[in-house]
Amino acid sequence: MNDDNPIGIIELGNKNFTCLIFKTNKDKKIEVLSTSITASDGIYNDVVLNLKKASNAIRLAISTAEKKAKITLKKINVVFEQTDFLCTRFSKHKKIDGSKIHRNDIEFLLKEAKKQLIHNDKNQSIIHIFNHNYVVDGKIFIEEPINVFADNLTHEMTFVTTPKNNLKNINQVFFDCDIEIEKFFSRTFTLAVNLLTHNNLQAGCILINLESMRTSLGFFKNLALIHTTSIPIGTDYFIRDISQVCSLTQKESQLIIKNIDFSFKNTTNLFDKDNYLKDDFFIDSNIRKISKDLIFDIVKERLDEIFELLKKSLKTSGFNLNSGINIVLNGETSNFLNIQLYCENFFGLNVTTKDLPEIDKNFAACLGCAKIIKDGWETEAIPVIKEKNLEKMGFFKRIFTNF
């Protein structure tokens, strides 16, 4: 990365497009030059539904940030998360026969994995490749085992992919805006880089991001994304369910959700002494009796559905729910009282939430992306690399930059 050139990042969202322009200052730190938040249009769950509307909305988001920074971008990085994302893990093996492990041995295994992935589904495009383990003669190496004598080498990798046509449509939107896409980034990845500590990412941690229309999960270990999934169900479904079942307006249902204690023990905010919804919550609808049990059953059923899908995805990936690894909740959950307690009981793991300043809350994914662009990422095989300080980068990062 050229320190003198401003870098643009845009995050695609269901409600807003957020744009951030930054540069690296003299102290080698990220300096945010400008930001913008504009209403999204033409895109749902990061899939293009209307090219013209999407182009107009994205053009506005970028131009607003450009005017504030007093610059014009030629390229931009795109942060997104599609429910069509696929996460595929490979374990590739090569005999070394007592020789030293060389760079081309690891390169060979990565190319073999990529070849197999493309052969299995030619309609997928690779967004990220992560290395998360080397196994040398049965021993696990986190760092690349270059010049180590060995009989056998196994390389464990994770590929994150999405349908090619989805990317073609997004590329077309930005082409219509007269700007080129520099690189695509998974939102789960960039959020984790910004929200999780180095110890979290190294020892193992699960990030669950509850958005309005989608919920995403990422399992990280050894500084790599081991498993990720995204489902098209989010917090707005709680509001919709209450509205439909109880014949209440969206405004009334939203107010109910904001006042629920997700431990489902403290009910005084919502219900009267007879356990019926208080009259105060009937803003536009006629007052009637709606029981506590009905409201709680609606919310629990939807919450259990989301968590069950995430748990099933983790089990399918081979994750051990008895591992003791922590979960960090992010997104709309920051407004939900005691949501972490319900999550803890469901998964049987320690759960925390993130309370972020406003700029970090709105631009958390963009800020994480800026960190990756600035410094690269140790375990990513296709990173955006900082041109300076190449000697500080891991071998895996260097040799696969242009892979």
C-alpha positions as CSV (number, residue, x, y, z in Angstrom):
1,M,0.0,0.0,0.0
2,N,1.3,3.5,-0.9
3,D,1.1,5.5,2.3
4,D,0.6,8.8,0.3
5,N,-2.5,7.6,-1.6
6,P,-5.9,7.7,0.1
7,I,-7.8,4.3,0.1
8,G,-11.5,4.0,-0.2
9,I,-13.7,1.3,1.4
10,I,-17.5,0.8,1.0
11,E,-19.6,-1.6,3.0
12,L,-22.8,-2.8,1.4
13,G,-25.7,-3.1,3.8
14,N,-29.5,-3.7,3.7
15,K,-30.2,-0.3,5.4
16,N,-27.2,1.8,4.6
17,F,-24.1,1.9,2.4
18,T,-21.2,3.1,4.6
19,C,-18.1,4.6,2.9
20,L,-14.7,5.4,4.5
21,I,-11.6,7.0,3.0
22,F,-8.3,6.7,4.9
23,K,-4.6,7.1,4.6
24,T,-1.6,6.0,6.6
25,N,-0.1,9.1,8.4
26,K,3.5,9.8,9.3
27,D,3.2,7.7,12.5
28,K,2.2,4.7,10.4
29,K,-1.3,4.9,11.8
30,I,-4.7,4.9,10.1
31,E,-6.0,8.4,9.6
32,V,-9.7,8.6,8.6
33,L,-10.1,11.4,6.0
34,S,-13.9,11.1,5.6
35,T,-16.9,9.0,6.0
36,S,-20.4,8.8,4.6
37,I,-23.6,7.0,5.4
38,T,-26.4,6.8,2.7
39,A,-29.6,4.8,2.4
40,S,-29.0,1.6,0.5
41,D,-31.1,0.8,-2.6
42,G,-31.1,-1.9,-5.3
43,I,-29.3,-4.4,-3.1
44,Y,-30.7,-7.0,-0.7
45,N,-28.4,-9.1,1.5
46,D,-25.6,-7.8,-0.7
47,V,-27.0,-9.3,-3.9
48,V,-27.9,-6.8,-6.7
49,L,-31.6,-6.7,-7.5
50,N,-31.7,-3.4,-9.4
51,L,-28.6,-2.2,-11.2
52,K,-29.7,1.3,-11.7
53,K,-30.9,1.9,-8.2
54,A,-27.8,0.3,-6.7
55,S,-25.5,2.4,-8.9
56,N,-27.2,5.6,-8.0
57,A,-27.1,4.8,-4.2
58,I,-23.4,3.7,-4.3
59,R,-22.4,6.7,-6.5
60,L,-24.0,9.0,-3.8
61,A,-22.2,7.2,-1.0
62,I,-18.8,7.4,-2.7
63,S,-19.1,11.0,-4.0
64,T,-20.2,12.2,-0.5
65,A,-17.1,10.8,1.1
66,E,-14.9,12.0,-1.8
67,K,-16.2,15.6,-1.4
68,K,-15.5,15.6,2.3
69,A,-11.9,14.3,1.7
70,K,-11.5,16.5,-1.3
71,I,-10.2,13.7,-3.5
72,T,-11.3,11.4,-6.3
73,L,-11.0,7.7,-6.0
74,K,-10.2,5.5,-9.0
75,K,-10.5,2.2,-7.1
76,I,-12.4,1.1,-4.0
77,N,-12.5,-1.9,-1.7
78,V,-15.9,-3.6,-1.1
79,V,-17.0,-5.2,2.2
80,F,-20.0,-7.5,1.9
81,E,-21.5,-10.7,3.2
82,Q,-23.8,-12.8,1.1
83,T,-26.0,-15.7,2.3
84,D,-24.7,-17.4,-0.8
85,F,-21.2,-17.5,0.7
86,L,-19.7,-21.0,0.8
87,C,-17.0,-22.0,3.3
88,T,-14.9,-25.0,2.1
89,R,-12.1,-26.6,4.1
90,F,-9.3,-28.5,2.5
91,S,-6.6,-30.7,3.9
92,K,-3.9,-31.4,1.3
93,H,-1.1,-33.9,1.8
94,K,2.4,-34.3,0.2
95,K,5.3,-36.7,0.9
96,I,8.5,-35.0,1.7
97,D,10.5,-38.2,2.2
98,G,13.0,-36.9,4.7
99,S,13.9,-33.7,2.8
100,K,13.5,-30.1,3.8
101,I,10.1,-28.5,3.3
102,H,10.5,-25.7,0.6
103,R,8.2,-22.9,-0.5
104,N,7.2,-24.7,-3.6
105,D,5.8,-27.6,-1.5
106,I,3.3,-25.3,0.2
107,E,2.6,-23.5,-3.0
108,F,1.9,-26.9,-4.6
109,L,-0.6,-27.9,-2.0
110,L,-2.5,-24.6,-2.2
111,K,-2.7,-24.8,-6.0
112,E,-4.0,-28.4,-5.7
113,A,-6.7,-27.2,-3.3
114,K,-7.7,-24.4,-5.5
115,K,-7.8,-26.7,-8.5
116,Q,-10.0,-29.1,-6.7
117,L,-12.4,-26.3,-5.6
118,I,-12.7,-25.0,-9.1
119,H,-13.2,-28.5,-10.6
120,N,-16.0,-29.2,-8.1
121,D,-17.9,-25.9,-8.8
122,K,-16.8,-23.7,-11.7
123,N,-19.5,-21.2,-10.9
124,Q,-17.8,-20.1,-7.6
125,S,-15.4,-17.2,-7.2
126,I,-12.8,-17.1,-4.4
127,I,-13.1,-14.2,-1.9
128,H,-10.6,-15.4,0.7
129,I,-8.1,-18.2,1.3
130,F,-6.9,-18.8,4.9
131,N,-4.2,-21.1,6.1
132,H,-4.9,-22.4,9.6
133,N,-2.6,-25.3,10.1
134,Y,0.4,-27.2,8.9
135,V,0.8,-30.8,10.1
136,V,4.4,-32.0,9.8
137,D,4.9,-35.7,10.6
138,G,1.8,-35.6,12.9
139,K,2.9,-32.4,14.7
140,I,0.9,-29.1,14.3
141,F,2.8,-26.0,13.1
142,I,1.0,-22.7,13.2
143,E,3.7,-20.9,11.2
144,E,5.1,-22.1,7.9
145,P,7.6,-25.0,8.5
146,I,10.1,-23.9,5.9
147,N,13.5,-25.8,6.0
148,V,12.1,-28.3,8.4
149,F,13.1,-31.9,7.6
150,A,10.0,-34.1,7.3
151,D,8.5,-37.2,5.8
152,N,5.0,-35.9,5.4
153,L,3.4,-32.4,5.1
154,T,-0.3,-31.7,5.4
155,H,-1.7,-28.2,4.7
156,E,-5.1,-27.2,6.1
157,M,-6.9,-24.3,4.4
158,T,-10.3,-22.6,4.3
159,F,-11.8,-21.1,1.1
160,V,-14.6,-18.5,1.2
161,T,-16.4,-18.3,-2.1
162,T,-19.5,-16.8,-3.7
163,P,-21.3,-17.3,-7.0
164,K,-19.5,-15.7,-10.0
165,N,-22.7,-14.1,-11.3
166,N,-23.2,-12.3,-7.9
167,L,-19.7,-10.7,-8.3
168,K,-20.3,-9.9,-11.9
169,N,-23.4,-7.9,-11.0
170,I,-21.6,-6.0,-8.2
171,N,-18.8,-5.3,-10.5
172,Q,-21.2,-3.9,-13.1
173,V,-22.8,-1.6,-10.5
174,F,-19.4,-0.1,-9.7
175,F,-18.4,0.0,-13.4
176,D,-21.6,2.1,-13.9
177,C,-20.3,4.4,-11.2
178,D,-17.0,4.8,-13.1
179,I,-14.9,3.2,-10.3
180,E,-13.0,-0.1,-10.2
181,I,-13.2,-2.6,-7.4
182,E,-9.8,-3.2,-5.9
183,K,-10.7,-6.2,-3.7
184,F,-13.7,-7.9,-2.0
185,F,-13.6,-8.5,1.7
186,S,-15.9,-10.7,3.9
187,R,-17.7,-8.6,6.5
188,T,-17.3,-11.3,9.1
189,F,-13.5,-11.2,8.5
190,T,-13.2,-7.4,8.7
191,L,-15.5,-7.2,11.8
192,A,-13.4,-9.8,13.6
193,V,-10.2,-7.9,12.9
194,N,-11.7,-4.8,14.4
195,L,-13.7,-6.3,17.3
196,L,-11.7,-9.3,18.5
197,T,-8.4,-9.2,20.3
198,H,-5.3,-10.9,19.0
199,N,-5.6,-13.5,21.8
200,N,-9.2,-14.2,20.7
201,L,-8.2,-14.7,17.1
202,Q,-5.2,-16.8,18.1
203,A,-6.7,-19.0,20.8
204,G,-10.1,-19.3,19.2
205,C,-13.3,-17.3,19.2
206,I,-16.7,-17.2,17.5
207,L,-18.1,-13.9,16.3
208,I,-21.9,-13.8,15.8
209,N,-23.2,-10.7,14.0
210,L,-27.0,-10.1,14.2
211,E,-28.1,-7.7,11.6
212,S,-31.6,-6.5,10.7
213,M,-32.2,-9.0,7.9
214,R,-29.3,-11.4,8.3
215,T,-27.1,-13.2,10.9
216,S,-23.5,-14.2,10.2
217,L,-21.1,-16.4,12.1
218,G,-17.3,-16.7,11.9
219,F,-15.1,-19.1,13.9
220,F,-11.5,-17.9,14.2
221,K,-8.4,-19.8,15.4
222,N,-4.7,-19.4,14.8
223,L,-5.4,-16.0,13.3
224,A,-7.4,-17.6,10.5
225,L,-11.1,-17.8,9.6
226,I,-11.8,-21.5,10.1
227,H,-15.5,-21.5,9.3
228,T,-18.2,-19.0,8.3
229,T,-21.9,-19.0,7.5
230,S,-24.6,-16.4,6.9
231,I,-28.4,-17.0,7.1
232,P,-31.1,-14.7,5.8
233,I,-32.8,-14.2,9.2
234,G,-32.2,-11.2,11.4
235,T,-33.6,-9.1,14.2
236,D,-36.3,-7.5,12.1
237,Y,-37.9,-10.9,12.0
238,F,-38.7,-10.6,15.7
239,I,-40.6,-7.3,14.9
240,R,-42.4,-8.8,12.0
241,D,-43.4,-11.9,13.9
242,I,-44.9,-10.0,16.8
243,S,-46.7,-7.6,14.3
244,Q,-48.3,-10.4,12.4
245,V,-49.2,-12.8,15.2
246,C,-50.5,-10.0,17.6
247,S,-51.9,-7.7,14.9
248,L,-49.8,-4.8,16.0
249,T,-48.0,-2.1,14.0
250,Q,-44.3,-2.3,13.2
251,K,-43.8,0.7,15.4
252,E,-45.5,-1.0,18.4
253,S,-43.7,-4.3,17.8
254,Q,-40.3,-2.5,17.6
255,L,-41.0,-0.8,20.9
256,I,-41.8,-4.2,22.5
257,I,-38.5,-5.7,21.3
258,K,-36.6,-2.8,22.7
259,N,-38.1,-3.4,26.1
260,I,-37.7,-7.2,26.3
261,D,-35.3,-8.5,28.9
262,F,-33.8,-11.6,27.0
263,S,-33.3,-13.4,30.2
264,F,-37.1,-13.6,30.1
265,K,-37.2,-13.0,33.9
266,N,-37.7,-9.3,34.4
267,T,-41.1,-8.5,32.9
268,T,-42.2,-5.3,34.7
269,N,-41.2,-3.1,31.7
270,L,-43.7,-4.8,29.4
271,F,-46.4,-6.5,31.3
272,D,-48.9,-5.6,34.0
273,K,-49.6,-7.5,37.3
274,D,-51.8,-10.0,35.3
275,N,-49.0,-10.7,32.8
276,Y,-50.7,-8.9,29.9
277,L,-49.0,-6.3,27.6
278,K,-49.3,-2.9,29.2
279,D,-51.6,-0.3,27.6
280,D,-48.7,2.0,26.9
281,F,-47.5,-0.2,24.1
282,F,-50.8,0.1,22.1
283,I,-49.8,3.3,20.2
284,D,-51.8,2.9,17.0
285,S,-53.8,-0.3,17.8
286,N,-56.8,-0.9,19.9
287,I,-56.0,-2.0,23.5
288,R,-56.6,-5.7,24.1
289,K,-55.2,-8.5,26.1
290,I,-51.9,-9.9,24.7
291,S,-50.3,-12.4,27.2
292,K,-46.7,-12.5,28.3
293,D,-46.5,-16.1,27.2
294,L,-47.5,-15.3,23.7
295,I,-44.9,-12.5,23.2
296,F,-42.1,-14.6,24.8
297,D,-43.0,-17.7,22.7
298,I,-42.9,-15.7,19.5
299,V,-39.5,-14.2,20.3
300,K,-38.0,-17.4,21.7
301,E,-39.1,-19.4,18.7
302,R,-37.4,-17.1,16.2
303,L,-34.3,-16.7,18.4
304,D,-34.0,-20.5,18.8
305,E,-34.3,-20.9,15.0
306,I,-31.4,-18.5,14.4
307,F,-29.2,-20.1,17.0
308,E,-30.1,-23.6,16.0
309,L,-29.1,-22.9,12.4
310,L,-25.8,-21.5,13.6
311,K,-25.2,-24.4,15.9
312,K,-25.9,-26.9,13.1
313,S,-23.4,-25.1,10.9
314,L,-20.7,-25.3,13.6
315,K,-21.4,-29.0,14.2
316,T,-21.2,-29.7,10.4
317,S,-17.8,-28.0,10.3
318,G,-16.5,-30.3,13.0
319,F,-16.5,-27.7,15.8
320,N,-16.6,-29.1,19.3
321,L,-19.3,-27.3,21.4
322,N,-17.4,-28.5,24.5
323,S,-14.2,-26.7,23.5
324,G,-14.8,-23.8,25.9
325,I,-14.2,-21.2,23.2
326,N,-15.8,-17.8,23.7
327,I,-18.6,-16.2,21.7
328,V,-18.7,-12.5,20.9
329,L,-22.1,-11.0,19.9
330,N,-22.2,-7.9,17.7
331,G,-24.8,-6.0,15.7
332,E,-28.3,-5.3,16.7
333,T,-27.7,-7.3,19.9
334,S,-26.1,-4.3,21.5
335,N,-29.6,-3.0,22.1
336,F,-31.0,-6.2,23.5
337,L,-30.9,-6.5,27.3
338,N,-29.3,-9.7,28.5
339,I,-29.2,-11.3,25.1
340,Q,-25.8,-12.8,26.0
341,L,-27.4,-14.8,28.9
342,Y,-29.8,-16.5,26.5
343,C,-27.0,-17.2,24.0
344,E,-24.8,-18.7,26.8
345,N,-27.6,-21.1,27.9
346,F,-28.2,-22.1,24.3
347,F,-24.6,-22.8,23.3
348,G,-23.2,-23.6,26.7
349,L,-20.2,-21.2,26.0
350,N,-19.1,-18.0,27.5
351,V,-20.7,-15.0,25.7
352,T,-19.9,-11.3,25.7
353,T,-21.2,-8.3,23.7
354,K,-19.4,-5.4,22.2
355,D,-20.3,-1.8,23.3
356,L,-18.7,0.5,20.7
357,P,-18.4,4.2,20.2
358,E,-20.8,5.5,17.5
359,I,-18.1,5.8,14.7
360,D,-16.9,2.3,15.5
361,K,-20.4,1.0,15.5
362,N,-21.3,2.5,12.1
363,F,-17.9,1.8,10.5
364,A,-16.6,-1.2,12.4
365,A,-16.3,-3.4,9.3
366,C,-14.7,-0.6,7.3
367,L,-12.2,0.1,10.0
368,G,-11.3,-3.6,10.2
369,C,-10.9,-3.6,6.5
370,A,-8.5,-0.6,6.7
371,K,-6.3,-2.5,9.2
372,I,-6.1,-5.5,6.8
373,I,-5.3,-3.2,3.8
374,K,-2.7,-1.3,5.8
375,D,-0.8,-4.3,7.2
376,G,-2.0,-7.4,5.3
377,W,-3.1,-10.5,7.2
378,E,-0.7,-13.2,8.3
379,T,-2.8,-16.2,7.4
380,E,-4.6,-14.9,4.3
381,A,-3.3,-16.3,1.0
382,I,-4.6,-13.5,-1.1
383,P,-4.0,-10.4,1.0
384,V,-3.7,-6.8,-0.1
385,I,-0.1,-6.2,0.8
386,K,1.7,-3.1,2.1
387,E,4.5,-2.5,-0.3
388,K,6.9,-1.5,2.5
389,N,8.2,-3.8,5.2
390,L,7.9,-6.9,3.1
391,E,10.6,-8.5,5.3
392,K,8.1,-8.4,8.2
393,M,5.5,-10.5,6.4
394,G,5.1,-14.2,6.7
395,F,6.2,-16.4,3.9
396,F,2.6,-17.6,3.2
397,K,1.5,-14.0,2.7
398,R,4.4,-13.2,0.4
399,I,4.4,-16.0,-2.1
400,F,0.6,-16.0,-2.7
401,T,0.0,-12.3,-3.1
402,N,-0.6,-12.7,-6.8
403,F,-1.9,-16.3,-6.7
